[in-house]
């Protein structure tokens, strides 16, 4: 199934752990260019970088990308998406895929997958992806967001905690194995324009604030999120200088 969708990539210059992250050089290209090229290869009808920084705007224009300048007052990437949808007057029923600007190695097929999943999951307000967890340490890592789904692939809950808690298995020290139901959430989302506008008008929930996870607002308000295992397991994104060096080394190895 091929469905039309637009990719919007929120990109901020400021980052507490890695300033100027979208402009970081990777193999002779700024990081944001890598993300845009991956998004273009997904089959998206349009790819737009959303930023509030003129340096990012200039960099995107320099490599021929499309960029939309947005307000500096947004509290989240989702609010930035909503402004882009208004600026371009994108139809209320069009599917928007939110791709993070710090995912230079994101597989293009995952971008199209999340859009197609939303189109197929008629009960869902939004869709996202996850990967199987195969390392015990990741189950207990609060920086790794876990997600539980029902039998139909709709999210029950997202958490930084170890969910589900294996009452018997976790009694053993050290933990010997993990069950195949453990999933790590991957931060890519698809939603229709009308839902983006509905979402930003909703009050944040207590759960969202406690866990620092915006997607919990959706579940709190009784709406559904479809979750599927990624078609292609993505490398981790770039949050720190160490992550950036890892990606640079990966790109070098691809050139050999």
SVG drawing of the C-alpha trace seen along z (x, -y; Angstrom):
<svg xmlns="http://www.w3.org/2000/svg" viewBox="-11 -34 49 51">
<polyline fill="none" stroke="black" stroke-width="0.4" points="0.0,0.0 1.3,-3.4 -0.3,-6.4 0.7,-10.1 2.3,-11.7 4.5,-14.7 7.5,-14.5 8.2,-17.4 11.5,-17.5 11.7,-19.7 15.2,-21.0 16.5,-23.2 20.0,-24.7 20.1,-24.7 20.8,-21.4 22.1,-21.0 24.3,-18.1 25.3,-18.9 24.9,-22.5 24.4,-23.1 23.5,-19.4 21.6,-19.7 24.7,-21.4 27.2,-18.8 29.4,-17.5 29.0,-13.9 31.0,-12.7 31.1,-16.2 27.4,-16.9 25.4,-18.6 23.4,-16.1 20.1,-17.7 21.0,-16.9 21.3,-13.2 17.9,-13.2 16.3,-15.1 17.8,-12.7 16.5,-9.7 13.1,-11.2 13.1,-12.0 14.1,-8.4 11.0,-7.2 8.6,-8.2 7.2,-11.2 5.5,-13.8 7.2,-16.6 9.9,-17.0 10.0,-20.2 12.5,-21.2 10.9,-23.2 13.2,-25.5 13.4,-28.7 17.1,-29.3 18.5,-31.2 21.7,-29.2 19.7,-26.0 17.6,-27.7 20.7,-28.7 22.2,-25.3 19.0,-23.6 18.7,-26.1 22.4,-25.6 21.8,-21.9 18.5,-22.5 16.2,-21.4 12.8,-23.0 12.6,-24.9 9.9,-26.7 10.9,-29.3 8.7,-28.9 8.2,-30.7 10.8,-30.6 8.0,-30.2 7.0,-26.6 7.3,-24.2 7.5,-21.1 8.2,-19.7 4.5,-19.0 3.6,-22.7 6.2,-23.4 4.6,-20.9 1.2,-22.5 2.6,-25.9 4.1,-24.4 0.7,-22.8 -1.0,-26.2 1.7,-28.0 1.4,-25.5 -2.4,-25.1 -2.0,-21.3 -5.3,-19.5 -6.8,-18.3 -6.8,-14.6 -3.2,-14.5 -0.8,-12.3 2.2,-14.0 5.3,-12.0 7.4,-13.6 11.0,-12.6 13.5,-13.7 16.3,-15.9 19.0,-13.9 18.3,-10.6 20.8,-10.8 20.8,-7.0 17.1,-6.4 16.0,-3.7 13.8,-5.3 11.5,-2.3 10.6,-3.0 9.3,-6.4 7.0,-5.0 6.0,-2.1 4.7,-4.4 2.6,-6.4 1.1,-3.2 0.4,-1.8 -1.6,-4.9 -3.6,-4.6 -4.4,-1.0 -5.2,-1.4 -8.5,-3.1 -9.0,-3.3 -5.7,-5.1 -5.2,-8.8 -1.4,-8.3 1.1,-5.6 4.7,-4.9 7.3,-2.2 9.3,-0.1 12.1,2.5 12.5,5.7 14.7,5.3 17.4,8.0 19.7,6.6 18.8,6.9 20.4,3.6 18.1,1.8 15.0,3.1 16.2,1.2 17.5,-1.9 15.2,-4.9 16.6,-6.6 15.1,-3.7 11.4,-4.2 9.4,-0.9 6.0,-0.4 3.3,2.2 0.6,3.0 -2.6,5.0 -3.1,8.0 -4.0,5.6 -0.9,3.5 -2.4,0.5 -0.4,-1.0 -1.4,-0.3 1.3,-2.5 4.8,-4.0 7.2,-4.2 10.8,-4.7 10.2,-2.0 10.7,1.7 7.3,2.7 6.0,5.3 7.6,6.1 8.6,9.8 7.6,10.7 9.4,14.1 12.1,13.5 13.4,10.3 13.7,12.1 16.9,13.7 20.1,11.6 21.5,11.0 18.5,11.3 19.1,14.3 16.7,13.6 14.1,11.2 10.8,12.1 10.0,11.3 7.3,8.8 9.8,6.1 9.8,3.3 11.7,0.1 9.9,-2.8 11.4,-4.5 10.5,-8.2 8.9,-8.6 5.2,-9.5 2.6,-9.7 -0.7,-11.6 -3.2,-13.5 -3.1,-17.3 -6.5,-17.6 -5.1,-15.4 -2.0,-17.5 -4.2,-20.6 -6.4,-18.6 -3.4,-17.4 -1.8,-20.8 -5.1,-22.1 -5.4,-19.4 -4.2,-19.9 -1.0,-18.0 -1.7,-15.0 -0.1,-14.3 1.4,-11.1 3.0,-12.9 4.6,-15.3 5.8,-12.6 7.4,-10.4 8.4,-13.4 6.7,-11.6 4.4,-13.6 2.7,-10.6 1.0,-9.8 -1.3,-12.8 -2.9,-10.9 -3.6,-7.8 -4.7,-10.0 -7.4,-11.5 -8.7,-8.1 -7.2,-8.0 -5.3,-5.2 -1.7,-4.9 -0.8,-2.1 2.6,-0.5 4.5,1.8 7.9,3.4 10.3,1.5 10.7,2.9 14.4,2.2 16.0,1.7 17.3,-1.9 20.7,-2.8 20.4,-5.1 20.0,-8.8 22.5,-11.5 22.2,-13.0 25.8,-13.4 29.3,-14.0 30.0,-10.3 26.9,-9.5 28.1,-11.8 31.5,-10.2 29.8,-6.8 27.8,-7.9 30.8,-9.4 32.7,-6.2 29.7,-4.2 29.6,-6.5 33.3,-6.1 33.0,-2.3 30.2,-2.5 32.6,-4.3 35.3,-1.7"/>
</svg>
